[in-house]
Amino acid sequence: MVILCVSTLLHAQQENIINHFIIKENLIKNGKLAVIATDADENPLTSVSGTYQFVVNGFKQELEFREGVAITPNAIESSAFVFIKHRNQQGSHGRLYYVVKNDNGLNPIAISWYFLILVPAVILLAAYLFKRMIVLAVIILVGLFIFNYSKGLDLENIVETIVHGIKDWV
């Protein structure tokens, strides 16, 4: 009997842990993001309820989850990169999104870690293969960096996204 109760308690605690999440636009379209707790296959976990610590673009925020969904307190004013990270007993879990804001609302687009490595690597490889394009490649890379930085993506978020991606991949 005691073993059954302990097993049930451990199972309930494991269901209440957030290891994966996605973001979507809030249903009432008020410019805020909804963080949805999911399993590894991105199926929503409605059993998650309570207050959890998240880091959104470097700022610690406590998000109140009800039936697997929490709303960020701050509205998105313009298109920007959003890096969301959560730490629990199993480790740190983070995701990078580019949130496009238009007249229809918000459209979060997940950015995979390998794109952060692949795009600059292809530009550098093209510059290496065609020596006359080195100046053009440097100008493109600087422009890419300036665009990313102006939209809220700094070097720390890029490195953290790559580290989380490699950790999940291995």
TORTORNU-111713 format. One record per residue (C-alpha): residue number from 0; x, y, z. Coordinates in Angstrom, 1 decimal, decimal comma. Layout:
N
    k      c1      c2      c3
  NUM       X       Y       Z
...
// end
This chain:
170
    k      c1      c2      c3
    0     0,0     0,0     0,0
    1     2,8     2,4     1,0
    2     4,7     1,6    -2,2
    3     1,7     2,3    -4,3
    4     1,2     5,7    -2,7
    5     4,9     6,7    -3,1
    6     4,7     5,5    -6,8
    7     1,6     7,6    -7,4
    8     3,2    10,6    -5,7
    9     6,4    10,3    -7,8
   10     4,3    10,0   -11,0
   11     2,3    13,1   -10,1
   12     5,4    15,1    -9,4
   13     7,0    14,0   -12,7
   14     3,8    15,1   -14,6
   15     4,1    18,5   -12,9
   16     7,7    19,1   -14,2
   17     8,2    21,2   -17,3
   18    10,9    19,7   -19,5
   19     9,6    21,0   -22,9
   20     7,5    23,9   -23,8
   21     6,3    26,0   -26,8
   22     5,0    29,5   -27,2
   23     2,0    30,7   -29,0
   24     0,0    33,9   -29,2
   25    -2,4    34,4   -26,3
   26    -6,0    33,5   -27,3
   27    -7,3    37,0   -26,5
   28    -4,8    38,5   -28,9
   29    -3,5    41,1   -26,5
   30     0,1    41,0   -27,7
   31     1,2    38,6   -24,9
   32     2,7    35,2   -25,4
   33     1,3    32,0   -24,0
   34     3,9    29,4   -22,8
   35     2,5    25,9   -23,1
   36     4,0    23,0   -21,2
   37     4,4    20,0   -23,5
   38     5,9    16,6   -23,6
   39     8,8    15,7   -26,0
   40     6,4    15,3   -28,9
   41     4,9    18,8   -28,3
   42     1,6    17,5   -27,0
   43     0,2    19,9   -24,3
   44     0,4    18,7   -20,7
   45    -2,8    19,9   -19,0
   46    -1,6    18,4   -15,6
   47     0,9    21,2   -15,1
   48    -0,3    23,9   -12,6
   49     1,5    26,2   -10,3
   50     4,1    28,9   -10,4
   51     7,4    28,2   -12,3
   52    10,5    30,4   -12,7
   53    11,4    31,2   -16,3
   54    14,0    33,6   -17,8
   55    12,6    35,6   -20,8
   56    15,4    37,5   -22,7
   57    17,5    37,6   -19,5
   58    14,8    38,7   -17,1
   59    13,5    36,3   -14,4
   60     9,8    36,0   -14,4
   61     7,4    33,8   -12,4
   62     4,8    32,3   -14,7
   63     1,5    31,0   -13,3
   64     0,5    27,8   -15,1
   65    -3,1    26,7   -15,2
   66    -3,8    23,5   -17,0
   67    -0,5    23,6   -18,8
   68    -0,7    27,2   -20,0
   69     0,9    30,5   -18,7
   70     0,7    34,0   -20,0
   71     3,8    36,2   -20,1
   72     3,2    39,5   -18,2
   73     4,7    41,8   -20,8
   74     3,2    42,4   -24,3
   75     5,3    42,2   -27,5
   76     5,5    45,7   -29,1
   77     7,3    44,8   -32,3
   78     8,9    41,9   -34,0
   79    11,7    40,5   -31,9
   80    13,7    37,5   -30,9
   81    12,5    35,9   -27,6
   82    14,7    33,4   -25,7
   83    12,8    31,5   -23,0
   84    14,6    29,3   -20,5
   85    13,4    27,2   -17,6
   86    15,5    25,3   -15,1
   87    14,4    22,4   -13,0
   88    15,9    19,3   -11,3
   89    16,6    17,7   -14,7
   90    18,6    20,7   -16,0
   91    18,0    23,8   -18,1
   92    15,6    23,9   -21,0
   93    15,6    26,8   -23,4
   94    14,1    27,8   -26,8
   95    14,7    30,6   -29,2
   96    11,8    32,2   -31,2
   97    11,5    35,0   -33,6
   98     8,1    36,6   -32,9
   99     6,7    38,4   -35,9
  100     4,1    41,1   -35,0
  101     1,7    42,2   -37,7
  102    -1,9    43,3   -38,0
  103    -3,2    39,8   -37,5
  104    -1,3    39,4   -34,2
  105     1,8    37,5   -33,2
  106     3,4    34,7   -35,1
  107     6,2    32,9   -33,1
  108     8,7    31,0   -35,3
  109    11,0    28,5   -33,5
  110    14,6    29,0   -34,5
  111    16,6    25,8   -34,4
  112    20,1    25,8   -33,0
  113    21,7    24,3   -36,2
  114    20,5    27,3   -38,2
  115    22,6    29,5   -35,9
  116    25,6    27,5   -36,9
  117    24,7    26,7   -40,5
  118    24,0    30,1   -41,9
  119    27,3    31,8   -40,9
  120    29,2    28,6   -41,9
  121    27,7    28,6   -45,4
  122    28,6    32,3   -45,8
  123    32,1    31,8   -44,6
  124    32,5    28,7   -46,8
  125    31,3    30,6   -49,9
  126    33,8    33,4   -49,0
  127    36,6    30,9   -48,7
  128    35,8    29,2   -52,0
  129    35,4    32,5   -53,9
  130    38,2    34,7   -52,5
  131    36,9    37,8   -54,2
  132    33,7    37,6   -52,1
  133    35,4    37,9   -48,7
  134    34,5    41,5   -48,4
  135    30,9    40,8   -49,4
  136    30,7    37,9   -46,9
  137    32,0    40,1   -44,1
  138    29,5    42,8   -44,9
  139    26,7    40,2   -44,9
  140    27,8    38,7   -41,6
  141    28,1    42,2   -40,0
  142    24,6    43,1   -41,3
  143    23,2    39,8   -40,0
  144    24,7    40,5   -36,6
  145    23,4    44,1   -36,5
  146    19,9    42,9   -37,5
  147    19,9    40,2   -34,9
  148    21,1    42,5   -32,2
  149    18,6    45,2   -33,0
  150    15,8    42,6   -32,6
  151    17,0    41,5   -29,2
  152    19,3    38,6   -30,0
  153    22,7    38,9   -28,4
  154    25,7    36,6   -28,4
  155    24,8    35,1   -25,1
  156    21,4    33,9   -26,4
  157    22,9    32,5   -29,5
  158    25,5    30,5   -27,4
  159    22,8    29,3   -25,0
  160    20,5    28,2   -27,8
  161    23,4    26,2   -29,4
  162    24,3    24,6   -26,0
  163    20,7    23,6   -25,3
  164    20,4    22,2   -28,8
  165    23,5    20,1   -28,6
  166    22,6    18,9   -25,1
  167    19,2    17,7   -26,3
  168    20,7    16,2   -29,4
  169    23,3    14,1   -27,5
// end
